[in-house]
Amino acid sequence: MDIQTLTAFFMWCTIINGALLILWISMCALAPNLVYRTQSLWFPLPRETFNVIIYSFLGLFKIVFLVFNVTPYVALLIIG
């Protein structure tokens, strides 16, 4: 596999996962009651617990996104 293919792969991974992160953040910021009601159908949790869990997952996803998508893409751009 050549460096151009890897760079293109990580570029698309960054774009797709970045769009998912932005969508998730937007939903949690703009429609938090809708997200809570939807998730409460499957997992009955108190609102405070739900807030801690959802924002913890947001933070974890952001860290994983930066470490496994953005960083390799930037490194490939630098060496390419």
VENBEL-V525599 format. One record per helix or strand. SS is the DSSP state (A for helix, B for strand). FROM is the first residue (numbers start at 1). LEN is the number of residues. If there is no record, write none. Layout:
# VENBEL-V525599
ss = <SS	SS>
from = <FROM	FROM>
len = <LEN	LEN>
This chain:
# VENBEL-V525599
ss = <A	A	A>
from = <3	32	47>
len = <28	9	33>
